[in-house]
Amino acid sequence: MTEKLDLDHLRQWIGRTSEARDIVTAQLVKGLRATLFQEIGEPKPGDAAPWTAHWCLAQPVFPMSQLSQDGHPTRGGFLPSVPLPRRMWAGGELEFFAPLRVGDEMTRTSRIADVTMKTGSTGVLCFVSVDHLITTPRGAAVRERQDIVYRDISTAPSSAPAKPAVPPVAQHRESHFADPVLLFRYSALTFNGHRIHYDRDYVTKVEGYPGLVFHGPLQAAFIVELAARLHDGTAPKKFSYRGLQPLFEGSEFSINANDTKAGMDLWTANSAGQPTMKGNAVW
């Protein structure tokens, strides 16, 4: 870390707002359905998009000259200028009111809700929480809290890995293969230039990961769609989730669910069955 993290300065961003608009197109819906291993079909005006289609809409667009080495926009602007090199999607909470539909003109209103700091095993962590409200002319579609974590690149020697826990047993499970094309497609759909998802040289030689990193929101999207299918196509009223460990390209991954009295426990897991993201949903 080259700069001291000044939390008081970063908390000055709390309360800042931003608004963006977009249109749900049939082509976007086809691309997202294909990426989520759904029946693609020929979406018509009024047809429902996948439940997390809002993550593909109204994404910020910056000129190439304003991008950092990692492919993200340079720090500052709407999001606080956190002087830590790694930025990841840590988790969040979603409330679904209605699906987005082909032809909808949607608006996303965003507000910086909180900026906090703590120390973890890799050093200082800075968390930025952003509240989003996605609306259409029919009213609210999705309310979201997005948690972003910033951290340093650890230079400490790795400790011996802990003995893996016994993988949980799932009542409902589906599996797919995490290949580079899947990750590239989702990066394209979300206009996400973060190089850890598509540039193997960068992610292994600069950030030190063993391979391309699976997107956090893509894991969450798979979880939400499985939960909805298990409830006759109805998305949960509320879905809370958080990342546990990175999921990498090159192996099978699974989406899992267990019924509970209150709703469902849901998680993604790597090829060894170890959870990489977990969440719970209520209807």
C-alpha positions as CSV (number, residue, x, y, z in Angstrom):
1,M,0.0,0.0,0.0
2,T,1.5,3.3,-1.1
3,E,-0.9,5.7,0.6
4,K,-2.2,5.8,4.2
5,L,-5.9,4.9,4.4
6,D,-7.6,8.0,5.8
7,L,-11.0,6.7,7.0
8,D,-12.3,10.1,7.9
9,H,-11.6,11.4,4.4
10,L,-13.2,8.3,2.8
11,R,-16.3,8.7,4.9
12,Q,-16.9,12.0,3.3
13,W,-18.3,10.1,0.4
14,I,-21.2,8.8,2.5
15,G,-24.5,10.2,1.1
16,R,-23.2,10.8,-2.4
17,T,-25.8,9.8,-5.0
18,S,-25.8,8.8,-8.7
19,E,-28.5,8.1,-11.2
20,A,-28.3,6.1,-14.5
21,R,-30.8,4.9,-17.0
22,D,-30.9,2.1,-19.6
23,I,-33.3,0.0,-21.7
24,V,-33.8,-3.8,-21.3
25,T,-33.3,-5.2,-24.8
26,A,-34.1,-8.6,-26.2
27,Q,-30.4,-9.1,-27.2
28,L,-29.3,-8.5,-23.6
29,V,-31.9,-11.0,-22.3
30,K,-30.7,-13.6,-24.8
31,G,-27.1,-13.1,-23.9
32,L,-27.8,-13.4,-20.1
33,R,-30.0,-16.4,-20.5
34,A,-27.3,-18.1,-22.5
35,T,-24.6,-17.3,-19.9
36,L,-26.8,-18.6,-17.1
37,F,-27.3,-21.9,-19.0
38,Q,-31.0,-21.1,-19.5
39,E,-33.2,-21.7,-22.6
40,I,-32.4,-18.7,-24.8
41,G,-35.6,-18.5,-26.9
42,E,-36.7,-15.3,-28.7
43,P,-37.6,-12.7,-26.1
44,K,-40.4,-10.5,-27.0
45,P,-41.4,-7.1,-25.6
46,G,-42.9,-7.7,-22.2
47,D,-41.0,-11.0,-21.6
48,A,-39.3,-11.2,-18.2
49,A,-35.5,-10.9,-18.0
50,P,-33.4,-13.1,-15.6
51,W,-33.8,-11.8,-12.1
52,T,-30.4,-10.2,-11.8
53,A,-30.4,-8.5,-15.2
54,H,-30.0,-5.1,-13.5
55,W,-26.3,-5.9,-13.0
56,C,-26.0,-5.8,-16.8
57,L,-27.7,-2.4,-17.2
58,A,-26.6,1.2,-17.0
59,Q,-23.0,0.3,-16.1
60,P,-20.5,3.3,-15.9
61,V,-18.6,3.9,-19.1
62,F,-15.2,5.6,-19.0
63,P,-12.6,6.3,-21.7
64,M,-9.6,4.1,-21.9
65,S,-7.4,6.9,-20.6
66,Q,-9.3,6.8,-17.3
67,L,-8.7,3.1,-16.5
68,S,-6.3,1.8,-13.9
69,Q,-3.9,-1.1,-14.4
70,D,-6.5,-3.6,-13.1
71,G,-9.0,-2.4,-15.7
72,H,-11.2,-0.6,-13.2
73,P,-11.8,3.2,-13.6
74,T,-9.3,5.3,-11.7
75,R,-10.3,5.8,-8.0
76,G,-12.5,8.7,-7.1
77,G,-15.7,10.0,-8.5
78,F,-18.9,8.4,-7.2
79,L,-17.1,5.7,-5.3
80,P,-14.5,6.8,-2.7
81,S,-10.8,6.9,-3.7
82,V,-9.7,4.0,-1.5
83,P,-5.9,3.6,-1.9
84,L,-5.8,-0.2,-1.8
85,P,-5.0,-2.1,-5.0
86,R,-7.5,-5.0,-4.9
87,R,-11.2,-4.3,-5.3
88,M,-13.7,-7.2,-5.1
89,W,-17.5,-7.7,-4.8
90,A,-17.9,-9.0,-1.2
91,G,-21.6,-9.6,-1.0
92,G,-24.9,-7.8,-0.4
93,E,-28.6,-8.1,-0.1
94,L,-31.3,-8.1,-2.8
95,E,-35.1,-7.4,-2.5
96,F,-37.1,-8.4,-5.5
97,F,-40.4,-6.7,-6.2
98,A,-41.0,-7.4,-9.9
99,P,-38.9,-8.6,-12.9
100,L,-37.4,-6.4,-15.4
101,R,-39.0,-6.9,-18.9
102,V,-37.9,-6.5,-22.5
103,G,-38.6,-3.0,-23.5
104,D,-38.4,-1.5,-20.0
105,E,-36.8,1.8,-19.4
106,M,-35.1,1.3,-16.1
107,T,-33.5,3.8,-13.7
108,R,-30.9,3.0,-11.0
109,T,-30.5,5.4,-8.2
110,S,-27.4,4.8,-6.1
111,R,-26.2,6.2,-2.7
112,I,-23.0,5.6,-0.8
113,A,-24.4,4.2,2.5
114,D,-21.3,3.5,4.6
115,V,-17.5,3.2,4.5
116,T,-15.8,1.1,7.2
117,M,-12.4,-0.4,7.9
118,K,-11.1,-3.6,9.6
119,T,-8.0,-5.7,9.7
120,G,-8.1,-9.3,8.3
121,S,-5.7,-12.0,7.7
122,T,-4.4,-10.2,4.5
123,G,-4.1,-6.8,6.2
124,V,-6.3,-3.7,6.2
125,L,-9.7,-4.1,4.5
126,C,-12.0,-1.2,3.5
127,F,-15.7,-1.9,2.9
128,V,-17.9,0.4,0.9
129,S,-21.6,-0.2,1.0
130,V,-23.8,1.2,-1.8
131,D,-27.6,1.2,-1.8
132,H,-29.3,0.9,-5.2
133,L,-32.9,1.2,-6.2
134,I,-33.9,-0.1,-9.7
135,T,-37.2,1.2,-11.0
136,T,-39.3,1.0,-14.2
137,P,-42.4,3.0,-15.2
138,R,-44.4,0.3,-13.2
139,G,-42.5,1.1,-10.0
140,A,-39.7,-0.5,-7.9
141,A,-38.2,-3.7,-9.4
142,V,-35.1,-4.3,-7.2
143,R,-33.7,-2.8,-4.0
144,E,-30.0,-3.7,-3.4
145,R,-27.2,-3.2,-0.9
146,Q,-23.9,-3.9,-2.6
147,D,-20.8,-4.5,-0.5
148,I,-17.4,-3.8,-2.1
149,V,-14.2,-4.7,-0.3
150,Y,-10.8,-3.1,-1.0
151,R,-7.6,-4.7,0.2
152,D,-3.8,-4.7,-0.2
153,I,-1.8,-7.3,-2.1
154,S,-0.4,-9.4,0.6
155,T,3.3,-10.0,0.7
156,A,3.3,-12.1,3.8
157,P,4.3,-15.8,3.4
158,S,1.3,-18.1,3.1
159,S,0.5,-20.1,6.1
160,A,-0.2,-23.8,5.9
161,P,-3.8,-24.3,4.6
162,A,-6.4,-25.4,7.1
163,K,-7.9,-28.8,6.8
164,P,-10.9,-28.5,4.6
165,A,-14.3,-28.8,6.4
166,V,-16.6,-31.6,5.4
167,P,-18.6,-30.2,2.4
168,P,-22.3,-29.6,3.2
169,V,-24.9,-31.9,1.7
170,A,-27.4,-30.3,-0.6
171,Q,-31.0,-31.2,-1.2
172,H,-30.9,-29.4,-4.5
173,R,-27.8,-29.2,-6.7
174,E,-26.8,-28.4,-10.2
175,S,-23.3,-28.1,-11.6
176,H,-21.5,-26.5,-14.5
177,F,-18.0,-25.9,-15.8
178,A,-16.2,-22.6,-15.1
179,D,-14.4,-21.9,-18.3
180,P,-12.8,-18.7,-19.6
181,V,-15.6,-18.2,-22.1
182,L,-18.2,-18.1,-19.4
183,L,-16.3,-15.5,-17.4
184,F,-15.6,-13.4,-20.6
185,R,-19.3,-13.5,-21.5
186,Y,-20.3,-12.2,-18.1
187,S,-17.6,-9.5,-18.2
188,A,-19.0,-8.4,-21.6
189,L,-22.6,-8.4,-20.5
190,T,-21.8,-6.2,-17.4
191,F,-19.2,-4.0,-19.2
192,N,-16.7,-5.1,-16.5
193,G,-13.1,-4.4,-17.4
194,H,-11.6,-5.9,-14.3
195,R,-8.7,-8.0,-15.7
196,I,-8.8,-10.7,-13.0
197,H,-11.8,-12.2,-14.9
198,Y,-10.2,-12.5,-18.4
199,D,-6.5,-11.7,-18.4
200,R,-4.6,-14.8,-17.1
201,D,-1.1,-13.2,-17.3
202,Y,-2.3,-10.2,-15.2
203,V,-4.2,-12.2,-12.6
204,T,-1.4,-14.7,-12.0
205,K,1.7,-12.6,-12.4
206,V,0.4,-9.3,-10.9
207,E,-2.3,-10.2,-8.4
208,G,-1.0,-13.6,-7.5
209,Y,-4.1,-15.7,-8.0
210,P,-3.8,-19.2,-9.5
211,G,-6.2,-18.5,-12.3
212,L,-9.0,-16.4,-13.6
213,V,-11.4,-15.3,-10.9
214,F,-15.2,-16.1,-11.1
215,H,-17.3,-13.0,-10.7
216,G,-19.1,-12.6,-7.4
217,P,-22.3,-11.4,-9.0
218,L,-22.3,-14.2,-11.5
219,Q,-22.3,-16.7,-8.6
220,A,-25.1,-14.8,-6.9
221,A,-27.0,-14.8,-10.2
222,F,-26.8,-18.6,-10.5
223,I,-28.0,-18.9,-6.9
224,V,-31.0,-16.6,-7.4
225,E,-32.1,-18.4,-10.5
226,L,-31.9,-21.8,-8.8
227,A,-33.9,-20.4,-5.9
228,A,-36.6,-19.0,-8.2
229,R,-36.9,-22.3,-10.2
230,L,-37.4,-24.2,-7.0
231,H,-40.3,-21.8,-6.1
232,D,-42.2,-21.9,-9.4
233,G,-40.3,-19.0,-11.0
234,T,-40.8,-16.6,-8.1
235,A,-37.6,-14.8,-6.9
236,P,-37.2,-14.5,-3.1
237,K,-38.5,-11.4,-1.4
238,K,-35.1,-11.0,0.1
239,F,-31.7,-12.7,-0.6
240,S,-28.6,-11.9,1.5
241,Y,-25.2,-13.3,0.5
242,R,-21.5,-13.0,1.0
243,G,-18.4,-14.3,-0.6
244,L,-16.3,-16.8,1.3
245,Q,-13.3,-17.6,-0.9
246,P,-12.5,-17.1,-4.6
247,L,-13.8,-19.5,-7.2
248,F,-11.5,-20.1,-10.1
249,E,-11.7,-21.1,-13.8
250,G,-10.9,-24.6,-15.0
251,S,-13.1,-26.9,-12.9
252,E,-16.6,-27.8,-12.1
253,F,-18.6,-25.6,-9.7
254,S,-22.0,-26.3,-8.2
255,I,-25.1,-24.3,-7.1
256,N,-26.7,-25.7,-4.0
257,A,-29.8,-25.2,-1.9
258,N,-31.4,-26.6,1.2
259,D,-34.9,-25.9,2.4
260,T,-35.3,-24.3,5.8
261,K,-38.4,-23.3,7.9
262,A,-37.8,-19.7,7.0
263,G,-36.8,-20.2,3.3
264,M,-33.6,-21.6,1.8
265,D,-29.9,-21.8,2.5
266,L,-28.0,-21.4,-0.7
267,W,-24.4,-21.6,-1.8
268,T,-21.9,-22.1,-4.6
269,A,-19.1,-24.5,-4.2
270,N,-15.8,-25.4,-6.0
271,S,-15.0,-28.8,-7.4
272,A,-14.0,-30.0,-3.9
273,G,-17.4,-29.1,-2.6
274,Q,-16.1,-26.3,-0.5
275,P,-18.5,-23.3,-0.4
276,T,-17.3,-20.2,-2.2
277,M,-20.4,-18.0,-1.6
278,K,-23.3,-18.5,0.7
279,G,-26.6,-16.8,1.2
280,N,-30.1,-17.2,2.5
281,A,-33.5,-16.4,0.9
282,V,-37.0,-15.8,2.2
283,W,-40.3,-15.6,0.2
